[in-house]
Each structure stands twice: as structure tokens, then as C-alpha cells.
Amino acid sequence: MIQRTVLLKFADTTSKEQLQEVITRFKALKKVLKGIVEIHAGFNLAEKSKEYQVILMVRFENVAALDAYIVNEEHQAVASFIREVGRLDSIGVDIEL
């Protein structure tokens, strides 16, 4: 199993409603993508690294599912929305569980 975790930093002009929409759209990917074991998204509650406002996590059955996710048009649409609403930076990591 592979887990991808992404921390997202947004512009000061990005509204709380837009951040919530990022979370909602990301969670909806579970319904349209095969190979996802679980998916989580929410607001960063930690004081450390609080400039990263949204955290996304997804667990895949295997590397092939991760590879399919990366190029999937539904995922690309969510990534595009994230950029549109003011993403300044992101940190992404993958680990094998």
C-alpha cells in the first residue's frame, strides 16, 4: 500500500470557503478513482507549519493505482482548481506502508 500526503499553502486572498471546496473536491475523488483504499482531507490544526492550511492524504492499493491517479483527468481538475484559488506552495511525500 502507498500513502501520499500533501501539505498545501494558499495565498492570503484564498477564502475559507475556497479552502473548504478544495477539501470537498479532493474527497470526492474516492468515488471516481479505482485503487484508492482511503482518502482524507482537512484543515491543518497544528501550530507548527500552520502556513500550510490544507492537508490531503490518500492511500492507494499499489504503485499502479498511484500512477493512474496522477494522470487521471478528475484528479487533474482538482489540481487545477487548487492552483486557481491561490496555491502558493505544496509539499508532497509518498511512503510504502
N, C-alpha and C positions, 0 to 999 in steps of 0.2 A: 504494500500500500504506500502511496506517495501523498504527502501533505504539502500543500502550497499555502504560505502565509504572506499577505501583502499589507503593508502599512502605507496609508495614503495621506499626503499633506495637501491641503487646499488653500486657495487664496482667501484673504480676509473678506473678500466680496462674495464668497460662496455662502449661500444661506443654509440655515439648519434644515430647511425643507428640501433643498437640493441634496444635502448630505444624506438625509433620510431616503430620498429617491434612489441614490446610489446603492444604499443598503438593500432596498426593496428589489431593485432590478437585479442585483447580484444574486440574492437568494432565489429569485425566480428561475435562475439557470438550472437548478436541480430538476425542474420539471421538463426541460427540453434537451438535456445532455445526458448521454449514456456514460456509464463508468464512474459517476460521482457516488461516493459512499455517503458522505455528509457534507453539508455546506453551512457556514456560519458567517455572519457579518454584524457589525455593530460599532458603536461609538467607543473610542479609546477612553477608558476610565482612569488610567494611570497618570500620575503627576509627571513621572519621568517620560520623556519623549512625547509630551502632550501636544506638540505641534503636529503630530500625525493624528488626525482627528478620527479616521475610519480604519477599521481593521477587517480584512477579508480572509477567511480560511476555507479551504476546500480539500477534501480527501478523495483521492482517486483510487480505483481498484488496482491500477498499474500504470507504468510509464506510457503505454499506448493510449490510455484514456486521457492522461495529461497532454500528450501531443495532439490528440484530437480536439481537446478543449481550447488549446492555444489558437488554432486556426479556425475554429467554429465561428460562423457569422453572427450567431446570437451573442457569444462572448465578445466578439469584436464590436458589436453595437453597444454593449455595456461599457467597454473600454473607451469607446468614442464619446459616450455621454460623460464619463468621468473626466475626460480631457476638456470637454465643452463647458463643464460647470466650474472649472478652475483648478484642476490638479496641478500642483507645483512640483511635486516630487513623489516618488514611491520607492519603497524597499520591498523586494520580494525574495523569498527563500523557499526552497524545496528540500524536504527531507524524506528519507525512506523510513517507514515505520515497521 
